[in-house]
């Protein structure tokens, strides 16, 4: 389960970590692009310094330091924040930086990655980053470990399988049944079976359906109506889990909005006086 994130209906989000070679190629391209920008800025800055008689060496040094910091930190942070984790090198190599939960990176993630990258990428020419990436199962460098991110592949993913649909004959039963949380591996196995059932031999399809239905039935009470087809039972359980998780998420969102509204009142929880 390291290479994906399991959602409610047993679907694994295709979030496989990018390989070390792919990440290295993307980093090299980014290094060349930023290096070219930095070199160009230094050249133009030197020409401007020579043409400006009023500019002393101390001010020129400050300008160079600030410009270098902006290019080495400000540019990567801006690009990753606006592109949601896709720099020029990552775009060319088909990878993206995401959070550990699979979500898009924000400004703080990009900032932490860039600040740590000054040491592990620029000052050591990528040596520390290479060693850390090789030692980590997801290929994380120190900046990823500090920011809680990693690089995933966004090209060449697995095709989407058939959707999960609630059987009408089981809708009433599923809405009232008590369903415990399924282990991620069991939910994934059921989802994979339903996605490739049409390509299986009839004997294997029936055997796998009966086996998975028997395992999942231990987490559901009461059991399905007598005579329910195993695949219909799996469809009903996965579809109901999806709807219940969506409902829980919506309730949490509404509760957060209500709490945020209360915090804007003074004193708290007391209605605003009429105007």
Order of alpha helices (4+ residues) and beta strands (2+ residues): beta-beta-alpha-alpha-alpha-alpha-beta-alpha-alpha-alpha-beta-alpha-beta-alpha-alpha-beta-alpha
